[in-house]
């Protein structure tokens, strides 16, 4: 986790909601860039909807590899698996870009890979924070 993120969250209990009035940057951003703010939140909802759907298909074991992820070695193995999945998605995007957007998988656009990479980043954060339960 970056030092900026750590600094922000160091005094945030797990069960406390973040109060938007405590974050001046957020309200300034939303006032300055209202359309971007709305679209970003729509994308987050799309990501969450896809994440929830895939979780119901795969369950926790797909990431935890049958472990409860309570020991660092198991978390490291899980994070390595996430890294490999991201690498696959990045290579797929690279190939699509080289072919000027042409894909060979019917109905699967490059945006699907971007969403997957983003969700894998969040999953990695959940694993790292020992919240994958």
PyMOL commands that set and color helices and strands:
alter all, ss='L'
color gray80, all
select helices_A, chain A and resi 3-9+20-22+24-32+34-58+61-64+72-98+110-128
alter helices_A, ss='H'
color red, helices_A
deselect
rebuild
show_as cartoon
